[in-house]
């Protein structure tokens, strides 16, 4: 199958460590979507599909295309200035993005059209709402079916952030229209389905396929392999307020003993001192009396995450809201129990009492009790960690996620054929040809 993936702001190259990409994983606009697009494209290529990922050019010196060892081609689309822009500033450039896709997809497959990777794909899979606008523009012009994954919804962001929401004012209305017009919406969790239906998207046009985790990168460390030191609680997160690192700090203040909180994410370690969010969190830790027990390590590359997980006793993720959340999957793949806010995708991936513990969002008292109970019970940590690893292997390994995604593509492609096959029967009953 020839698959075009459209990811306007989240380049799959951001996960690379060889300097070939653009965007830095862990920065404000580079995170789980970059990982998802990269891993899904690679998993699809491993089973023989041809994949081109179209992402916006943000550096004039980046090659037009980068071919990954797997065969996945990353195509840099000229739409707007070739500089890093915040994703909330990209809407005005989506018409140009869609126009380039139309030219790209009008060329024979495998040829360079308009200076980029050419060819009409069998299916286009858009990631994030603005990618969907561009993909739908090109897809409707050329008869290419479009599958949409939102990754995050503006209605949810607006509900939680209110006046602090920096999304374009038209986002919610455009997402509602987009969800109704694409050939299929792929939601990543049950909570997202409910939100989509509230936006007016027909539930019959929504399939649930979760995000995945590369289980090959993570392993359950042997007993005794953890580095010495006090009990260690880990959170891995972009340092933006909604991620709930402040809740984790308040929770630590309610945990007796020497346990420390390791905060991974945000700017590079050498830039921590000048970061306003780090300053806010450090001031909070001082107010809570735990400044000496909170350690900020800054941005970590993907290669360093397994070691961080292996050195942790518990992983905590306490966002105010979370469309899906990859860190709990990585923790479970590492055999680590998770204390998670019961929101969004975390309510699906972390099974309360089986692979971790759920707590209400924004509740440091409940989070503190959950952390303390697990630190006091090594047997429970081991039991939950083993169950988490088993759950990830069964449901969230990328080969399983890719197979489920391909099933959606095939169903979308089969739809017109089924409709055409059913047409004569309809005509016989009505006496009218449509």
CORVENFEN-V915109 format. One record per backbone hydrogen bond with DSSP energy under -0.5 kcal/mol. NH is the residue of the N-H (numbers start at 0). CO is the residue of the C=O. If there is no record, write none. Layout:
nh/co
NH/CO
NH/CO
This chain:
nh/co
2/0
2/49
3/122
4/2
4/51
5/124
6/4
6/53
10/8
13/10
14/11
15/12
24/13
24/22
25/29
26/23
29/26
33/30
34/30
35/31
36/32
37/33
38/34
39/35
40/36
41/37
42/38
43/39
44/40
45/41
46/42
46/43
47/44
48/43
49/0
50/48
51/2
52/72
53/4
53/51
54/52
54/74
55/7
56/76
59/81
61/58
65/73
67/65
67/71
70/67
72/50
73/65
73/71
74/52
74/72
75/63
75/73
76/54
76/74
78/76
82/80
88/85
89/86
92/89
93/90
96/92
97/93
98/94
99/95
100/96
101/97
102/98
103/99
104/100
105/101
105/102
106/102
106/103
109/117
110/107
112/110
112/115
115/112
117/110
118/103
119/106
120/118
121/1
122/1
123/144
124/3
125/123
125/146
126/5
127/125
127/148
131/127
132/128
133/129
134/130
135/131
136/132
137/133
138/134
139/135
140/136
141/137
142/138
143/138
144/121
144/142
146/123
147/183
148/125
151/149
156/152
157/153
158/154
159/155
160/156
161/157
163/160
164/161
170/167
173/169
174/170
175/171
176/172
177/173
178/174
179/175
180/176
180/177
181/177
182/145
183/145
184/204
185/147
186/184
186/206
192/188
193/189
194/190
195/191
196/192
197/193
198/194
199/196
200/195
204/201
205/202
206/184
208/186
208/206
212/395
214/212
216/213
217/214
220/218
224/221
232/230
232/259
233/313
234/261
236/263
239/237
242/239
243/240
247/243
248/244
249/245
250/246
251/247
252/248
253/250
254/251
255/253
259/230
260/292
261/232
261/259
262/260
262/294
263/234
263/261
264/297
265/25
270/267
271/268
273/270
274/271
278/274
279/275
280/276
281/277
282/278
283/279
284/280
285/281
286/282
287/283
288/285
289/284
290/284
292/289
293/290
294/260
294/292
295/293
296/262
296/294
297/262
298/266
303/300
304/300
304/301
305/301
307/303
308/304
309/305
310/306
311/308
312/231
313/231
314/336
315/233
316/338
317/242
319/241
320/241
328/325
329/325
330/326
331/327
332/328
333/329
334/331
335/330
336/312
337/354
338/314
339/337
339/356
340/316
341/358
342/340
344/321
345/342
346/342
346/343
347/344
348/344
349/345
350/348
351/349
352/355
353/350
354/350
355/350
356/337
358/339
362/359
363/361
366/362
367/363
368/364
369/365
370/366
371/367
372/368
373/369
374/370
375/371
376/373
380/376
381/377
382/378
383/379
384/380
385/381
386/382
387/383
388/384
389/385
390/386
391/387
392/388
393/389
394/390
395/391
396/391
397/212
399/396
400/396
401/397
402/398
403/399
404/400
405/401
406/402
407/403
408/404
409/405
410/406
411/407
412/408
413/409
414/410
415/411
416/412
417/413
418/414
419/415
420/416
421/417
422/418
422/419
423/419
425/421
426/422
427/423
428/424
429/425
430/426
433/431
